[in-house]
């Protein structure tokens, strides 16, 4: 296993070395590869990803780890899915194709998705461990599942399943 690339970070006027997250390193490597091969569409999407990550780091004055980068990617995917719906309603098939391509590229950085059976098992375990009996306990169940399924499942769909199991 090769070591993570390092980048210099200025902390309290002292130069410190902080490791790049594995996912950010992969995105950077993919950007370089897209530049070399001349894939303009892919390069454009990767640059959007990098810009969104840097924007969040600057806004919050933090360095994002892999889980936070996944959150940024999830948000970008959600935005594009909403755009696809709007473009379909406006009969703009050219933009639908563009957004769909971006979604596909973004999903390439996401971990493998959980199956319905795995999601149901997670929900069952979370309900059992929290002792949830009604819809009032949905927050407790979601809190447990969110940590295990973030980036690996559509949390809105998971919420709907939890609601159905708790009788809501």
C-alpha positions as CSV (number, residue, x, y, z in Angstrom):
1,X,0.0,0.0,0.0
2,X,1.4,3.3,-1.0
3,X,1.4,6.2,1.5
4,X,-1.1,9.1,1.1
5,X,0.2,12.2,-0.7
6,X,0.9,15.0,1.7
7,X,0.2,18.7,1.5
8,X,1.5,21.6,3.5
9,X,-0.9,23.4,5.7
10,X,-0.1,26.6,7.6
11,X,-1.3,26.3,11.2
12,X,-0.7,29.1,13.8
13,X,2.2,30.4,11.7
14,X,3.9,27.0,11.8
15,X,4.2,24.8,8.7
16,X,2.6,21.5,9.4
17,X,2.1,18.5,7.0
18,X,-1.4,17.1,6.7
19,X,-2.4,14.0,4.7
20,X,-4.8,14.4,1.8
21,X,-7.9,12.3,2.2
22,X,-7.9,9.1,0.0
23,X,-11.0,10.2,-2.0
24,X,-9.6,13.7,-2.6
25,X,-6.3,12.2,-3.8
26,X,-8.3,9.9,-6.2
27,X,-10.2,12.9,-7.5
28,X,-7.0,14.8,-8.1
29,X,-5.4,11.8,-9.9
30,X,-8.5,11.4,-12.1
31,X,-8.3,15.1,-13.0
32,X,-4.7,14.8,-14.1
33,X,-5.6,11.7,-16.1
34,X,-8.5,13.5,-17.8
35,X,-6.3,16.4,-18.6
36,X,-3.7,14.1,-20.2
37,X,-6.3,12.2,-22.2
38,X,-8.2,15.3,-23.3
39,X,-11.6,14.3,-21.9
40,X,-13.1,17.7,-21.7
41,X,-16.5,16.7,-20.2
42,X,-15.0,14.5,-17.6
43,X,-12.4,17.2,-16.7
44,X,-15.2,19.8,-16.4
45,X,-17.2,17.6,-13.9
46,X,-14.0,16.8,-11.8
47,X,-13.2,20.5,-11.7
48,X,-16.7,21.2,-10.4
49,X,-16.2,18.5,-7.7
50,X,-12.8,20.0,-6.7
51,X,-14.3,23.5,-6.6
52,X,-17.2,22.4,-4.4
53,X,-14.8,20.7,-2.0
54,X,-12.5,23.7,-1.8
55,X,-15.5,26.0,-1.3
56,X,-16.8,24.0,1.7
57,X,-13.2,23.9,3.1
58,X,-12.8,27.7,2.8
59,X,-16.3,28.4,4.1
60,X,-15.9,26.2,7.2
61,X,-12.2,26.7,7.6
62,X,-11.6,22.9,7.8
63,X,-10.0,20.2,5.7
64,X,-12.6,17.7,4.6
65,X,-12.2,14.0,5.3
66,X,-13.6,11.3,3.1
67,X,-17.0,11.2,4.9
68,X,-17.4,15.0,4.4
69,X,-16.3,14.7,0.7
70,X,-19.0,12.0,0.3
71,X,-21.5,14.5,1.7
72,X,-20.4,17.1,-0.9
73,X,-20.8,14.5,-3.7
74,X,-24.2,13.4,-2.4
75,X,-25.4,17.0,-2.5
76,X,-24.1,17.5,-6.0
77,X,-25.9,14.3,-7.2
78,X,-29.1,15.4,-5.5
79,X,-28.9,18.8,-7.2
80,X,-28.4,17.2,-10.6
81,X,-31.3,14.8,-10.1
82,X,-33.6,17.8,-9.3
83,X,-32.3,19.5,-12.4
84,X,-33.1,16.5,-14.5
85,X,-36.7,16.6,-13.4
86,X,-36.9,20.3,-14.2
87,X,-35.3,19.9,-17.6
88,X,-37.6,17.0,-18.5
89,X,-40.6,19.1,-17.6
90,X,-39.2,21.9,-19.8
91,X,-38.5,19.4,-22.7
92,X,-34.7,20.2,-22.7
93,X,-33.4,16.7,-23.5
94,X,-29.9,18.1,-24.3
95,X,-29.6,19.3,-20.7
96,X,-31.1,16.1,-19.4
97,X,-28.4,14.1,-21.1
98,X,-25.7,16.5,-19.8
99,X,-26.9,16.2,-16.2
100,X,-27.4,12.5,-16.4
101,X,-23.8,12.1,-17.6
102,X,-22.6,14.2,-14.6
103,X,-24.6,12.1,-12.2
104,X,-23.0,8.9,-13.6
105,X,-19.5,10.4,-13.2
106,X,-20.3,11.6,-9.7
107,X,-21.6,8.2,-8.7
108,X,-18.3,6.7,-9.7
109,X,-16.8,8.3,-6.6
110,X,-19.5,7.0,-4.3
111,X,-19.1,3.7,-2.4
112,X,-21.2,0.7,-3.6
113,X,-24.9,1.1,-2.9
114,X,-26.7,-1.0,-0.3
115,X,-29.3,-3.5,-1.5
116,X,-32.9,-3.3,-0.3
117,X,-32.3,-6.4,1.8
118,X,-29.2,-4.8,3.5
119,X,-31.2,-1.6,4.2
120,X,-34.1,-3.6,5.7
121,X,-31.6,-5.4,7.9
122,X,-30.0,-2.1,9.0
123,X,-33.4,-0.7,9.9
124,X,-34.4,-3.9,11.8
125,X,-31.1,-3.7,13.8
126,X,-31.5,0.0,14.5
127,X,-35.1,-0.4,15.7
128,X,-34.1,-3.3,17.9
129,X,-31.1,-1.5,19.4
130,X,-33.1,1.7,20.1
131,X,-36.3,0.0,21.2
132,X,-38.2,2.2,18.8
133,X,-42.0,1.6,19.0
134,X,-43.6,4.5,17.2
135,X,-43.0,7.2,14.7
136,X,-41.8,9.5,17.6
137,X,-38.6,7.3,17.8
138,X,-37.8,7.8,14.1
139,X,-35.0,10.3,14.8
140,X,-33.1,7.8,17.0
141,X,-33.3,5.1,14.3
142,X,-32.3,7.5,11.5
143,X,-29.3,8.7,13.6
144,X,-28.0,5.1,13.8
145,X,-28.6,4.3,10.2
146,X,-27.2,7.5,8.8
147,X,-23.8,6.7,10.2
148,X,-23.8,3.3,8.6
149,X,-25.5,4.0,5.3
150,X,-24.3,7.6,4.5
151,X,-23.3,7.7,0.8
152,X,-24.4,4.1,0.3
153,X,-28.2,4.6,0.2
154,X,-30.8,7.3,-0.6
155,X,-31.5,8.6,2.9
156,X,-35.0,9.9,1.8
157,X,-36.0,6.4,0.7
158,X,-34.5,4.9,3.9
159,X,-36.6,7.5,5.9
160,X,-39.7,6.4,4.1
161,X,-39.0,2.7,4.9
162,X,-38.4,3.5,8.6
163,X,-41.6,5.5,8.7
164,X,-43.5,2.5,7.2
165,X,-42.0,0.1,9.7
166,X,-42.8,2.3,12.7
167,X,-46.4,2.7,11.6
168,X,-46.3,6.3,10.3
